[in-house]
Amino acid sequence: MGRRRLYGGLFLVMGVAGTVFAVTRWLPALILAAMTGTISVEANESGPITSLEQAMIPQVAGEGRDTNRAFARYNAVAYLAGSLGALAAGGPDFFRRFFPAIPASQRFLLAFPAIGIACAVLATRLSPRVESGEVLTTERRFPLVRSKRRVAGLAGLCAIDSFGGGFVVNAFIVFWFQRKFGASTELMGLVFFFAGLLQSGSSIAAGWLANRIGLLYTMVFTHLPSNVLLILIPFMPTLGLAIAMLLARFAISQMDVPARQAYVVAVVEPGERTAAAAYTNTARYVVRPLGPALGGLLMENVALGAPFVAAGTLKIVYDLMLLGTFRRVRVNEAASSPPSEPS
């Protein structure tokens, strides 16, 4: 179909899925809408939409340092917009105190079709350079050929990271703070607003850091300490300290994201970037639902804060395995020559 056409089409699907969430509470319809993969649960991840974006950015941003900066700005914008969304999420309840006739919060999801249509129109205006530039032939039946083993290794590691992240999705964090300290939804919306601002700033810093120490070291040396902070959150004795620890964690926890996205598309050929992004992102999405399910069991049978410890531990394992597996892969060479297999 081409990247631009598929990109615009997915935004239209997102609008339809959002409309379903806005107008009904019938569970089968909600499940079908969710299974389109276009309703994001995180500011910087929107299923297949994200995979296309990650493949298109290097096509217009250039290679090397320019790509690193582009991914940094891309994530910064996502986190900034997400933080405003988190703040707006508490808006209907707040204003309903003064204007009781304001529609139910669910109806505000009708913003989805408006945003989806607007984005689909903008997608048609993208530069032709975002396309892969390859003519697919009958001999090229598979989206990954020369890079499949490397992408498989990255996908496996991404699955471990995402599995750990599934234990501490934002919904769980809100629930835990309410259960542990009685924190209100409005307070947590404010916390996630400031968290988004911190993530936006740290994304810009990640681009700067990646250009100085490399993508892999940026991924590992920012992600690892953030996971130590994650483990410490349930041991904080007061609400203020727990929020401070959470914000400290958010300040550095997502610096690995633009570096990871840039790394994935840098170690494969341009024509394989869509597939590489799709496979690594799919690996993350497939295992993510297991985290909340197991996290619930840990809360019931071990301790209320056990999911924080489990998540931090798994993510530290991911960091160490990533460094050990890919430390000898030279990104600059991969752009111009066949990639060697990870050590």
N, C-alpha and C positions, 0 to 999 in steps of 0.2 A: 504493500500500500504506500510505502514511503513514510518517513518519520513524521513529517508535518501533518499528513492526512490522519495518521493514526493518533497523533497527539491531540488534534482537534476533536476527533471522534471520541476519545476517552473523556475529554472535558464535557461533552454532551451526555455521555453515560453518567458522569459524576452528577450532573444536574438532575437527571432522572432519578438516580438513587437518592439524592438529597431530598427531592420532592416526596418520595415515598416515606422517608423518615419524618417529614414535616406534616403529613396529612393522615397517617394511620399509626395505630399501635398493634396491628395484627401481626403476630410474631412471624408467620411464614413469609409475609411480604418483606418484613424487615431483614430477615435472614437472606433472602434472595438479593435484596439491595446491597447488603453488606458484602455478599460474595462477588460482587462486581470488582471489588478491590480498589475502588476509587474513593471510598470514604475514608479519609485519613484519620488515624488515631494519634499521629504525631505531626508537629509542624513541618518537619522536613522530610517526611516519607509519605508518599501517596501511591503506593503500589506500582502498577505499570507506568503511570505518569512519571514517577521518579526515575525509573529505568531509562525511559526515553530522554529525559532531561540530561541525565548523566552522560548519555551517549552523544548528545548534540552539543553540549558545552565545549568540548575540546575542538570540535570542527570549526568553531568560529573564534575561539579564544586563543588558538595557537597551542604550542607545546611547552613543556617545562614550566618555568616560573609563571608564565602568563596563565596557564591552566590552573596552577595552584591558587593564584589570586582570584581567578574566576570562580572556582568552587568555594572559596572562602566567602566571597560576596554573595553567591547564590544561597548558601546556608544562612548567612547573616540576615538576608532579606526574609527568608522563611521563618527564622526564629523571631524576628521583630514583628512580623505579621501575626505569627502565632501567639506572641505575648499580648498583642492587642485583642486577639480573639478570646484569649483566656480572661482578659479584663471585661470584655463585652459580654461574656457568658453569664456573668452575674448581674448584668444590667437590667434585664426584665424584672427579676425579683426585687431589685433595689427600687426601680421606678414604680413598681406596682404598689409600693407602700403609699405613694402620693397619688397615683392614678390607677385605681383598682380595675378600670376597664381595659387596661393593656392586655392584648391577646396572650394566650398561653405561650410559655417559652418554646414549646415544640414548633409553633408556627414560624418562629424566627428562622428556622432552618430553610424556609423558602428563599433565603439568600443564596442557597446552593444553585438552583437553576439560573438565577440572574448571573452569578459569577461564572458558572459553567459556560453559558452562551457567550459572555464577554471574552473569556479565555479562548474559546473555540475560534472566535473571530480573529483574535490576536495571533493565534497559531497559524492562520493562513498567511499572515504578513511576515513570517519568519524568513530569514535569508535561505536561499536554496543550498547554501553551504552546510546547513545542518544535516543534509542527507549524507548517507555513507559514501556516495560516489562510486559504488560498485554496481556492476550489472550482474545479477544473479543468473546463473545458467543451470541447466539440468544436472550438470556434474556437481554443483555446489548445493547439495541437499541439506547439509547440516550447518547451522549458524556458527558453530565453533569447530575449527579444524586444527590449526597449529597451536592454539592456546588452551585446548580443552583440559589438559591435565593441571595446568596452573590455575585455571578458573575453578576446577573441581576442588583443589586445595583451599583456595580462598573462600569458596562457598561453604565448605565444611567448617572452617574457622568462624565465618560469619554466623553460621548456625549456632555455634557454641555461645558466641557473644549475645545473639538475640534471645536464645533460650534463657540466659541469665537475666537479660533485660525484661523478659516477660514476667519475672517474679515481682518487679517493682514498676509496673506501668502506672501512669498518672492516677488512674482511678483507684488503684490500691493505695497509693501514697495519701490521697485525700481521705480514704476510708481509715487508714492507720492513724493519721493525725486526729481525726474525729474521735476514733475509739480510744486512743491513748491519752489525748489532751483536751478533747472536746472542742477542737478547732472548727470554726464555722466554714461553710462553703464559700462565703464571701471572702474570708481571710485567705483561704487556700487559692481562690482565684487571683487575689492580689499577689500571693507568693509566686504563683506560676507566671504572672505578668513580669515580675522582677527577674524570675529565672530566665524567661525568654530574652530579656534585655541583656543579661549576663551571657547567655549562649550566643546572642548576636555579636556582642563584642569579642567573645572568645573565638568565634569563627574567623573574624578578620585577623586576629592574632595568629590563628593556626596557619593561614596562608603565608604570613610573614615568617613564622617559625619553620614551615616546611621548606621554604626557599633557602634556609640557612643550615638546617641539620638533616634535611631529607624527609620524605613522606613517611617512611616506615618508623623512624625514630620519633617523629611527631605523634604518630598514632599510639605508640607504646608508652612513651614517657609522659604523656598527658593523661592517658586513659588509666594507667595503673594506679597513680595516687588518687584519682577520683574514686576508684573502687574501694580503696582503703577508707575514704571518707564515707562511702555508702555503708560499709559494714559498721561504722561507728554511730550512725544515726539512731538506731534503737537503744543505744546505751546512754543517750543524752537524758539528763534528769528533768529538764524543763522544756516547755514549748519553745521558748526563745532560743535556747541552745540547739534544739533539734532543727528548727527552721534555719538557723545560722549554718549548721552543718550541711543541711540540704542545699542551701544556696551556694555554699563553698564548693560542694560537689558539682552543681550545675555549672559553676563558673569555668570548670575545666573538663567536665565529662564529655562534652560534645566536640571538643577540639579535634578528636580523631575522625569525626564524620567527614568533613571536607577532604582531609588527607586520605581517608580510605576511598572515597569516591574517585579522587584524582588518581590514586594508585591503581585501582582496578582498570580504569580506561587507559592508563599509561603502560601497562604490561601486556597489552594485547594489540593486535593490528586494528586500524581504524574501522575496517569493515566488520570486525567482531565486537565492537564496543557495545552495541545494543544488547547482544546476547550475553556478554560478560556481565553487564550491569543487571540484566534480567535474571540470570542464574544466581548471582550472589544475593540480590535482593529477595528472590523467591526463597532461597535457603533461609533467609532471616524470617520471612513471613510464615513459612510452613511450621517452624518450631515455636514461634512466639506464643501461640495459644496454650502450649503445654505449661508455660511458666505460671500463669494465673491459677490454673487448676492445681498444680503441685504446691503453689504458694498457699492456697487455701488449706490444703492438708497440713502443711507445716504450721500454719497459724493455729489450727485446731489441736494438733497432736504434739507440737514441740513448744513454740512460744509465739506470741503475737508479732515480734520483730524478727522471727527466723527468716522470712523471705529476704530481708535486707542482707543478712549474712550469706545466704545461699547465692544470691545474685552477685554480690561482690566477689565471692570466692570463684564462681564460674568465670566471671569476667577477667579476673586475674590470671586464671588458667589460659584463657584466650590470648591475653597479652603476651604471656611467656611463650606460648606455642607459636604465635605469629612471628615474634622476634626470632625464635630458633629456626623456623622453617624458611623465612624469606629474607634473612639478613644478608645473604650473599647475592640476591637478585639485584641486578643493576638496571634501574628504571630507564636511564637515558639510552642504553643500548637496545632495550626492548622495543623502542619506538622505530628503530631502523633495521633491526635484524631479528631472525627467529628467536623467540624467547627460550632460554635454557630452562630445564626443569628445576623446581625448587630443591634446595639442598635438604 
